[in-house]
Amino acid sequence: MIPSESQNAMEMAMADAGGGAGIGDETSGEGRPTPAETATRGLRILERLIAGSTLAEVAAGEGLSPRRARELVAEVVAQRGFDP
């Protein structure tokens, strides 16, 4: 290939790979959850923990990492308080 052809082919491949799948792209159908959705999720996680589920089980069920599930629980407890 001639250098300009290979560069052109590379640019085309990079453009195809981008395909509009950027961060915050509205075409993905999923955006960030609203604060209300996050609060509801946090309460749902807390309820499942109180019912006896492990954090790993709850996180998997919510599609979260255990770390993020812990963060959400900590936020809910900090905001609402928790009386065991």
C-alpha positions as CSV (number, residue, x, y, z in Angstrom):
1,M,0.0,0.0,0.0
2,I,1.0,3.5,-0.6
3,P,1.5,5.5,2.7
4,S,-1.4,7.8,1.9
5,E,-3.7,4.8,1.3
6,S,-2.7,3.1,4.5
7,Q,-3.2,6.3,6.4
8,N,-6.6,6.7,4.7
9,A,-7.6,3.1,5.6
10,M,-6.5,3.7,9.2
11,E,-8.6,6.9,9.4
12,M,-11.6,5.1,8.0
13,A,-11.2,2.2,10.5
14,M,-10.9,4.6,13.4
15,A,-14.0,6.5,12.2
16,D,-16.0,3.2,11.9
17,A,-14.8,2.1,15.4
18,G,-16.0,5.4,16.9
19,G,-19.5,4.9,15.5
20,G,-21.0,7.4,17.9
21,A,-20.5,5.3,21.0
22,G,-19.0,8.0,23.1
23,I,-19.5,8.7,26.8
24,G,-22.8,10.4,27.3
25,D,-24.1,9.4,23.9
26,E,-27.9,9.7,23.9
27,T,-28.3,6.8,21.4
28,S,-27.3,4.2,24.0
29,G,-30.7,4.3,25.7
30,E,-29.2,4.3,29.1
31,G,-28.1,7.4,30.9
32,R,-27.2,8.2,34.4
33,P,-29.9,7.5,37.0
34,T,-31.7,10.5,38.4
35,P,-31.1,11.2,42.1
36,A,-34.6,9.8,42.9
37,E,-33.7,6.5,41.1
38,T,-30.4,6.4,43.0
39,A,-32.2,6.9,46.3
40,T,-34.7,4.2,45.5
41,R,-32.0,1.8,44.6
42,G,-30.1,2.6,47.8
43,L,-33.2,1.9,49.9
44,R,-33.9,-1.3,47.9
45,I,-30.3,-2.5,48.6
46,L,-30.6,-1.6,52.3
47,E,-33.9,-3.6,52.5
48,R,-32.4,-6.6,50.9
49,L,-29.4,-6.4,53.3
50,I,-31.7,-6.2,56.3
51,A,-33.6,-9.2,55.0
52,G,-30.4,-11.2,55.2
53,S,-28.8,-11.1,51.7
54,T,-25.1,-10.6,51.4
55,L,-23.7,-7.4,49.8
56,A,-22.2,-9.5,47.0
57,E,-25.7,-11.0,46.2
58,V,-27.4,-7.7,46.3
59,A,-24.8,-6.0,44.2
60,A,-25.0,-8.8,41.6
61,G,-28.8,-8.5,41.5
62,E,-28.6,-4.7,41.0
63,G,-25.8,-5.0,38.3
64,L,-23.3,-3.2,40.5
65,S,-19.9,-3.9,41.9
66,P,-19.8,-4.6,45.6
67,R,-17.8,-1.4,46.1
68,R,-20.5,0.7,44.5
69,A,-23.2,-1.1,46.5
70,R,-21.3,-0.3,49.7
71,E,-21.1,3.4,48.6
72,L,-24.8,3.6,48.0
73,V,-25.6,2.0,51.4
74,A,-23.2,4.5,53.1
75,E,-25.0,7.4,51.3
76,V,-28.4,6.2,52.4
77,V,-27.3,5.6,56.0
78,A,-25.7,9.0,56.1
79,Q,-28.7,10.8,54.7
80,R,-31.5,9.0,56.5
81,G,-29.8,7.5,59.5
82,F,-30.1,3.8,60.5
83,D,-31.4,2.3,63.7
84,P,-30.6,-1.4,63.8
